Amino acid sequence: MKYIILQGDGMPDHPVDELGGKTPLRVARTPNMDFLASHGTMGLVRTIPQGLPPGSDVGNLSLLGYDPRKYSTGRSPLEAASIGVKLSPDDIAFRMNLVTLLRRNDSYYMDDYSSGHIPTPEAKKLIRTLRRVLEDREFMFYTGLGFRHLMVWKKGKSGMKTTPPHDIMGKEITVYLPRGEGADALIGIMEASRDILKDNPINKLRVRRGKKPANSVWLWGQGRPPRMPKFREIYGVKGAVVAAVDIVKGLGFYAGLSVTNVSGATGYLDTNFYGKARAALRLLANHDLVYVHVEAPDEASHMGSAKAKIKAIEDFDEMVVGTILKGTKKFKDFRILLCSDHPTPLDVRTHVSEPVPFVIYPPLKEAPPPRRDAKYDEIYAKKAGIFISQGDRIMGILLGKIPII
């Protein structure tokens, strides 16, 4: 049996006024996902346990069959693993976004959490400059992908409160700066970065080209390295991950899954959708399970663009889901899980903890028969009447180890 998990990050949404009160999933043309919905077992699953933040680390842990209440330590240690940074047990990793701050009078506002989705080659030069000026034996800086980078605080503190920059778009930043023990050190680095980056030649060139400058760093998502059992030890199958973003790749590393890099996979709207699907099909030749993650819908939601989100969903449907459906014909037995890690509604432009639609195809024998008129969206998932309250159970259900109802 071959298993494929197709994860469209942040696809579920709230009704959108400009879409006539419909969600992007409802409006988007998604014949392949709709086929799965109308021929498979559909329902809702809660991927974010009550009391935990609705982050991608928590949601993806759930979908991979790990209880986030036991294994979630923060997103940044996962991202560190993805880029080959080894953490000691007392090290603290932080996500370090390159952001655009807008100054008005004596206040700073979050203008863009991604510095206009700055490309990696430009970001790498900026991080190199920060490293030369700020790095010491206590604070280390590492280049990631695009706007997503890493800082490690050796023997640091992790109990402070930090805020994701995509949660505060357009807001004055003072009340969202780190708070608690150790916060002063983080704020000092963030403030120092403004002076270092403001006159950098990369940023001057970006401004001349009409692009947003990466004029500050923003530190958040801290955590210590997790201790978690290997996926194969728990579930008895050999698995692989296809993803662009470091958080999912790092989760794959900690879970002992094979992690594949796909040329042109950017973690953005222009990612290599076809390349990811083709890589997954190749991996299925010598793996039992492949987890395919696509970030594009989530990024469109953070941008606040309904048009971009619909396009991202349609691209995911055509180039990923459609390619996988065609490719699985060569396997005698297979099962597909279609899902998201969390909703990212356009009205709030950030993650929320609400349940997400899922489909398992072919349908499970113990579940009610499929609705032939179903579409893959929030409404039909709720109508299906199946609710999985603990998200990490869905892996056992997919593998046939536990019943769905």
N, C-alpha and C positions, 0 to 999 in steps of 0.2 A: 504494500500500500504506500502511495506517495501522498504527502500532505503539503499544501501550499496556503500560506497566509498572506492575504493582500490587504495591506494597511494603508488607507488613504488618510493621512494625518489631518485631523481637524475638520473633516467633511461635514459632520452634522451642524445644524445651525438653528436659529430662531426665524420665524416669519419676517420677511424683509418688505418694508413698505414699497420700495421701488420695484419689487418683483410681484406686486399685487397681493401682498400678504403671504406669499409662498416662500419656501426655503430654496437655496441654490440646488440642493439635491432634487427637489420637486420640479424645478424649472429645467435643469440640465438634461440634455439628450444623452441617456446612458443605456443603450440597448443591451450591453453585455451584463452590467450589474442588474438590470431589470430581469434579464433571463435567469440569473442566479436567484433573484428574489422570488420569481414566479415558479421556479422549479426546485427550490431548496427549502430548508427549514429556517424561518426568519423569526426574529424577536429583538429584544433589547437586552443589553448587558451593562452593568455598572462597573466600569473599569477603574474608577477613582473611589477608593474606600472613604467612608465618612471620616472627616477630620484630617485627611491628607490633602496637600495642595494639588490642584488639577494640572500637573505637569506631564510632559512626555515621558519622563523617567518612570513615574508612577503608572501611567496608562500602558506603556509598553511592557513593563514588568508584569502587569496583570495578563496581558494578551499572551505573553510567553509562559504563563503558568506559574509565576512566582508571586506569592502574597506580598504586596508592597508594605504591609504593616510589619513584616519581618525583615525585608531585605532592602527597603528604600533608605538610602543614606544621603540623597541629594544627586542632582544630575551631573555635577562637574567631575566627580571621580570616574564616572562612565566615559565622559568625554576625554579625560586624561588617558584612560586605557586605550581609547581609539587611536590617539596620536603617539602612542608608545611611551608615555610618561609613567614611570613606576613610582607609586606612592608608598611611603612608609606608613605604618598604622596611625602615627600621630601627625601626619601631614594633612593639610586642608586644601582642597582644590576649589577654585572659584571660576565660574564662567566669566569671561572678560569680553564684553561686547565693545566693538568700536562703534560709537554713537555720534550723532550730530546734536549738539546743544545749541539753542538759540538764546542769545543774551538780550534781555530787555531791561534797560536801566541797570539795576544792581542784581537782577535775578536771572537764573538760567532755567530754560524750559526744554523738555525732551521733544526735539523736533523729528528725530528719526532713530529708531532703535538699531538700524542696520547701516547707517551712513549711506543711504541710497543703494543698499546691497553692493557695497564696495567689493571689487573682485580680489581674489586671493593674492595675486602678484603685487598689487598696490598695498594691501593690508600687511603683507609680509615685510615690506620696507618700513612701514610705520612701527610694527612690533619690534623690529630690529633696533630702531631708534629708541624706543621705550626701554628696551633691554639694556642698551648701552648707558643710559642715564640713570635708570631706577633700580636695575637688578642688583641684588647682593646675595649673601648667603642665606638670608631669611626669606626673600621674595624672589620667585623665579617666574619668567614669562615665556610662553610657548605659542607658536603660531598654529592656528587651526584652519578653518575653511571660511572664506568670505569674511563676514563680520564677526564670526564666532571664534574666540580665542580663549586662552587659559592662563590663570595665574595660580601658582602653588605657594602657600604660606607654610614654610617648614616649621613643624611643631607649633602650629598656629591655633587660633581660636575659631570655633565654628558656631557658637551660640547666639551670634547677633542676628538681627532681623534684616533681610535684604529684600529688594523688590525687583521683579523682572522689568526691564525697560520697556518692553512692548505693552505693559500694563498701564503706562503713564504717558502715552503719546499726547503731546500738546499741553502737558501739565507742568507747573513749576516744581522743580525737583527737590527742594529743601526737605519737605516732610517725608520724602521717599528715600533719602540717603540712609546708609546702614546705621543701625541703632543697636546698642548693647555692648558687651565687653569685646574689645578689639575693634570696634567700629571706627575709632579715630584713625587707626593705621590705614584702613581701607579708604576713608574719606581723603586722607592725605595723599594717597596714591592717585585717586581720581582727580583731585584738584591739581596735582603736579602734572598730570598727563595733559591738562588743558594748555598749560604754558609750553609744554614740549611740542605739542602737535599743531598749535594754532598757525605757526608760520612755516610748517614743514612744506618743502617743495611739492610733495604729492598732493597735499591739500590745496595749495595755491593753484596747481594745474587743474584739479577737480573743479574748483570754483570757476576758473576761466572757461571750462567746458560746460558750465551750467549744472554741475553735479554737486551733491551735498558733501561737505568736508567731514572727515572722521576726526573731529576736534576734541574728543574725550574718550576715556574708557569708562565702562560701567561694570561694577563687580557685583555678582549675585550668584544664587544657586549653589552655595557652598556645601561641602560634605567630605567625610572621610571615606576611604576605600571600603566597599561592602565585602561581606563574607557570604557567599552563596554557593550552594551545591551546583555541580555541572548538570546541564539539561539532560544529558544522556543517562546520568545516574538516576535521575528522577523518573524519566519517561521511557527510557529504553530505546530511543530512536536517535539517529545521527542527523544533526540539523545544521543549517547554514543561514546566514543573514545577507541580504542585499539591501544596502542603504548608502546614502550620501552623508547624512548628518552624524556627527561624532557620538552623540548620546546613544543612538541605536546600535552603532557599530561597537561602542564600548560595552554596552549591555551584552552583545554577542560574545565579546571576548571573555567577560566574566562568567558567562553561561557555558563557555567551552564550545561555542558554535564556530563553524568556519565563517570568516568574514571576507566578503569579496568587494573589491573596488571596481567600479564601472567607469570607464572613460566617459567624460561628459556629464557625469552625475553631479549636479551642483547643489542640491538641496533647495532649489528655487524653481520658479515657473518655467525656466528654460532647461530643466534637467533632461537627461537622456532616458525618457520613458521606455522606449523600445529596448534600449540597451539593458535596462534593469530586468525587463521581462525575459529577454533572451538569456541573460546570465542565470536567472532562476531556473529556466528549463534545462540549461546545461548542468547546473548543480544537481538537479534531480536525478541525473544519471547515476550518481554515486552517493547521494544523500537521501534520507527518508523524508525530510521536512525542510522547506525553504520559507523563510520569512522575508517578504518584500515590503519595504517601507518607502512611501513617497511623501515628501514634505510639502509639495506645492500648494495644496488647498489651505493648509495652515498658514503659510506665508501670505497668501492672498487675503485671508481673514485679518491678519495683523495689519495689512495695508488698508483694510477697510473697503476693498473693491469687490462689489458683487460680480461685476463683469469678469474680473480676473479669476474669481473663485469658480464661477461656472465654467470658464475655459479650462482651469486646472482639473476640475472634476471630469469634464468631457475628455480631456487628454488622458487622464488616468484610466477612464473606462475604455477608450479606444485602443490605446497603445500598450497598456499593462494588462487589464482584465481580458480584453479581446485576444491579445497574443497568448496569454496563459490558457484561455479556453481552447484555442486552436491547438496549442502545443500538448495539452494533456490527452489528446486523442490517442497518442502513441502509448500511453500507459494503460495497463489492464484495469488497475484499481487506483483511484485517486479520490481525494477529498479536498475541497477548497473552503477556507474561512475568509469571508469578506467582512472587514470591520474598520473601525477607527479607534484611536487611543483615547480621544475625548472630543467633545464639540468645541469649536472655536467660532462663536457667533460674531457676525459682522457688526451687530449693534454695540458690542462691548470690546471687540477687537482683541480678545484674549481668551484663554482657556476657561471652561466651566466644568463642573463636576457631574453634569446630567448624564443619564445613561445614553448609550449609542446604539444605533441599529447594527445587527449582525445577520449574516446568512451563512449557513453551512450547506454545501452542495457536493454530491447528491443529498437528498433529504434524509434525515434520520428516521429510522423505522418506528421508534417509540414516540415520535412527535406527531402532531396533527398534520394532515396532508397539506401541501402547498396551495396557496391561492393563486390561480392562474392569471388573475388580473393585477397581481402585486407589482409595485415599483419599489426600487431600493430608495426609500426615504424614511423620514421620521414617522410619518403618519401610518404607513403600512406596517412598519416595525411594531408600533404600539398596538395596531389592530390584531397582529398575529397572536397576541395573548401569552407569549412566552417571555419571562423575565428572569435573567440570571443575576442574582443580587450580589454575588461574589465573583468578580471578574476573572480571578485566576483559575476558576473552575472550567473556563471555556476551553483550555488546552486539553484537559482530561476528557471533556465532552467530544472535542474534535477527534481525538485519538481513540475514542470508543472505550475509554477506561472507566468512565462514570456516565450514568444516564443524564439526559437533559432535563427530564421531569420525573 
